[in-house]
Amino acid sequence: MLRLLTVLVAVLGLAACTNPNDLDKAPAYLGNFHLGHNVVVAPNLTKGPASREASKEEWIAAMKSAVDERFSRYDGTRLYHLGISVEGYVLAIPGIPLVAAPKSALIINVTAWDDAEQVKLNEDPETITIVETISGGTIISSGLTQSREKQMENLSRNAAKLIQNWLVRQNNEFGWFEDDGQLAKNKPRGQRAAAAVKAEEAMMDDAQKAAAAAVSETQPDAEETEAAPAS
């Protein structure tokens, strides 16, 4: 948790150049990609310093909506699942313009799954750090110009765009979403079968943990931190 807070503090001074306002254009090439499950959890959610409050349920809803908005445009014939864990956030509070103009930030972990092969495409979750896009409404401070809900929407849409950028890079390098992609096909059949069982158990475990987190707000912090991120 301390490391995560340190990262959040460090990114608050960064300017963001992410532009998620491209949904009216053709989507970036992702081979034969079609979004299957859009799984978002937040078992270890950490609020950074000088931040407005947002619940796990709110972050899950915001991220699921942004991912659906961006990836439902892909009409390939092979299913791929995305597992996303919201790890930490800062929603800027009002500050003094040009003196203390805090920025909003978000940290997520992402795992991609191949449905046909029933394997994770990345063994270790991809950590993505997101900061708000600098615009006329945020250059002073989004804490002054935007509601908490608008800050969450903007960060989630930026997160979905950065997930897309990561998937594009992986497809370009490894052919993740091509029909002739080699990453999963090169695995021995027995290894793929074992990985399929493991993948199914992992996704079920994630869903169970997410449900437990949503209905058990009275659990001690020590127990909450034992929940594993989506992977």
N, C-alpha and C positions, 0 to 999 in steps of 0.2 A: 504494500500500500504506500509506503514512504517513497519508493522509486517512482510509482505512478504519479504521486503528487508532485514530485520533482520535475517529471516530464511535463505535466500540465502547466506548472509555473514557467518552465522554459519556453513553451510554445506560445505563451500569451503575448510575447513581444513580436511574434512573426506576422508578416503580412501574407495574406492568402491570395493566390492567383487562380484558384479553382473556379471554373465557370460551369455551373450545372444547367445553365439556361440554353441548352442545345437540344431539348426534347422535341422540338419541331423540325429537327434535321434527321437525316438517315442515321441510324445507330452505328457506332464504330464496329468494324468487322470482328465477329467472334465465331467464325466457322459455322458449325451446325448446332450452335447453342440454343437451348430452350429451357427457361427457368422452371424447375420442378418445385421442390420445397423451399420456402423462404423462412428459415428458422432463425429467430432472434431471441436471445436470452440476455439476462443481466444479473447473474448470480453474485458478482463481486463489485457491483457498481460503487464507484467512489466519487464524491463531490469534491471538486478542487476548491482552493481558497477564493474568498470574495465572490461567491457564486450564488445565484438564485437556486431555489430548490426545484427538483424534478424527480418524479418517482420512476421506479423500474418499469411500471406499466406504461407510463407516458413515453419513455424512451423506446420501448419495444414497439409500441404502436407507430411512433414517428419513423423509426428505421424500417419497419415492414412496409409502410406506405411508400417511402422513398425508393426502396429496392423494387417493389412491384411497379412503381411508376416508370423506372428506368429500364428494367429488364423484361417486362412483359411485352416490349416491342420486338423481341427476338422470336422468330418463328421457325427455328430449326426443328429437326425431328429427333434429336437426342436430348434426353433430360439430364440436367445438371442441377444439383442442390447447393444452396449457400447456407452455411451456418455462421451466424454473426453473434459475437458476445460484446455487449457494450460494457466497457471497462471503467471509464472515468469521463468526467465532463466539467466544464466551467461555463456557466451562463452569466455573462457580464452583468454586473450591477451598475447603476448610475455612478458616473465619476465626474471629475472636473475636466471639462474639455481642454485638450492640449497639455494638461498636467497629469491627470490620472484618467486615461480613457481606456478602460479594460476591454479586452477582446474575449470572445467566446471560443471554446475549444472542445474537442471530443476525441476519445481514443477507443478504437474497436479492434477486435481480433476476428479474422475471417478465415474460414475453411471452405474449399470447394470440393464437391463430391461428384463422381461419375456414377450415374444411376445404373447404366448397363453393366459396368464392371464392378459396381458396389465397392469402390475404393475411394479413399481420399486422394485428391490430386496433389495436395501439399501436406506433407507429414506434420510439419509444425505450423500452427496458425500464423497467418500474416498480420502483423500489427500495423495499423494505419492510424496516423495522427492527423486530425482535421482541424483547421481553423476557419473562421468565418471569412467569406469573401468580402474584400474591401470594396465598398460602394459609397454613394452619397449618404446612405442611411447608416453606415457603420464606421466611416472614417473618423468621426468624432468618438463615438462609442455606441454599440448596439444596445447597451444598457440604458442609454438615454432615448434612443429612437425606436426601439422594438420591444414588443411584449415578449415574455418568456416563451410563449408558444411559437412565436415567429422565429426566435433564435433557434429553437429546437428544430423547426422545419428546415431552416436554412442549413444548419449543420448536418442534418440527416441527408438532405439532397446533395450536399458537397461530399458526404461520405459515400453515397451511392455512385457518384461520378468517379471518385478515387478507386472504389472497388472495380468499376468498369475498366479504368486505366490499368490497374494491376492485372486483371484477367486478359486484357489485350496484350500486355507485355508477355505474360506466360504463354499465351497462344502463339505469339510470334516466335518465341524461343523454343517451346516444347511441343507445340501442336496439340494443346489440351483439347480443343473442341473441333479438331479436324477428324474426318472419318478415317484417315490413315494415321492418326496420332499414335506415337510409339510408347508413350509413358506407361499406360495401363496394359497395352497389348504385350509388352515385353516381359511382364511378370509371368512366372510359371503358373500353370493352371491351378496347382494345389495352393500356391501362395495367394492367388486371386480368390479362391474359395474361402480360405481362412480369413482374408481381409474383408470379404463380404459379410461374414458373420460378425466380425469385430466392428465394422462400420455400422451395421444395423443396430447392434447393442449400444454403440456410442450415441447414435441419434436418439434412440429411445431414452437413454440415460439423461441426455440433455433436456428432452421434453419433460421428463419427470422432475428434474431439478428446477426447471423453470416454473412448473406448476406449484411445487413446494414453496418456492420463494415468493410466489404471488399470494399465497394464503397463509403464510407463517411469518408475519412481520414481528412477532414477539420472540423469535428465536434469538439467542445470543449472537453477537458479532463473530465470535470465534467459530461458531458452527457455520455461519454464512460464508466465511472465507475458505471453507473446505470445499465448497462447490466448485467443480471444474468448469472453465469456459467452454463455449461451443467448439468442438473439434471433431 
